[in-house]
Amino acid sequence: MKFDQELNVTGLVCPVPALKTKKQLMRMRPGTILKVITDYKPASESVPRDLATTKHKHLGTDFLDDEELWHMYFEAVK
């Protein structure tokens, strides 16, 4: 998926990935896409759930089996 910015939160545990994602999305222009990378499975579930309480849109999550990484995509909405 095409994205405008990337946020790497590997090595971080909840709630830090969600907090960093929200903070980054607040800085971004509406309509731009943020790719968030995590290696922590609970974050791959909690970040989209936490962001559901905001106007930002979760566009999807991909799991890279060979690298054991999750790529989550969000659209910034103001």
C-alpha positions in Angstrom: 0.0 0.0 0.0 1.2 3.5 -0.8 2.0 5.7 2.2 3.3 9.2 2.9 5.1 8.6 6.3 6.4 5.7 8.3 6.4 5.2 12.0 8.5 2.3 13.4 7.4 1.2 16.9 9.2 -2.1 17.0 10.5 -3.0 20.4 7.8 -0.9 22.1 4.8 -2.4 24.1 1.3 -1.1 24.7 0.2 1.6 25.2 3.3 3.4 23.6 2.6 2.3 20.0 -0.9 3.7 20.1 0.2 6.9 21.7 3.0 7.5 19.2 0.6 6.7 16.3 -2.0 9.2 17.5 0.6 11.8 18.0 2.1 11.3 14.5 -1.4 11.3 12.9 -2.2 14.7 14.6 0.9 16.2 12.8 -0.1 14.9 9.4 -2.2 16.6 6.7 -5.7 15.2 6.2 -5.8 12.5 3.6 -2.1 11.4 4.1 -1.3 7.8 4.9 0.8 6.6 7.8 2.4 3.2 7.9 3.1 1.9 11.4 5.5 -1.0 11.9 5.4 -3.2 15.0 6.9 -6.5 16.1 4.5 -6.8 19.0 1.3 -8.8 18.2 -0.9 -7.2 20.9 -0.1 -3.8 19.4 -1.3 -4.9 16.0 -4.7 -5.4 17.6 -4.7 -2.6 20.2 -3.5 0.3 18.0 -6.4 0.0 15.5 -8.9 -0.5 18.4 -7.6 2.6 20.2 -7.6 4.7 17.0 -11.2 3.7 16.3 -12.1 6.2 19.0 -10.6 9.0 16.8 -11.6 10.2 13.3 -8.5 8.7 11.8 -9.2 5.7 9.5 -7.6 2.3 9.8 -7.0 1.1 6.2 -5.7 -2.3 7.0 -3.0 -4.4 8.6 -0.6 -6.7 6.9 1.5 -9.5 8.6 4.9 -10.2 7.1 5.4 -13.8 8.2 9.1 -14.0 7.2 10.0 -11.0 9.3 7.3 -11.4 12.0 6.3 -7.7 11.6 2.9 -6.1 11.3 2.3 -3.1 9.0 -0.7 -1.0 9.9 -2.0 1.7 7.7 -4.0 4.8 8.8 -5.3 7.8 7.0 -5.0 11.1 8.8 -8.4 12.9 9.3 -8.9 16.2 11.0 
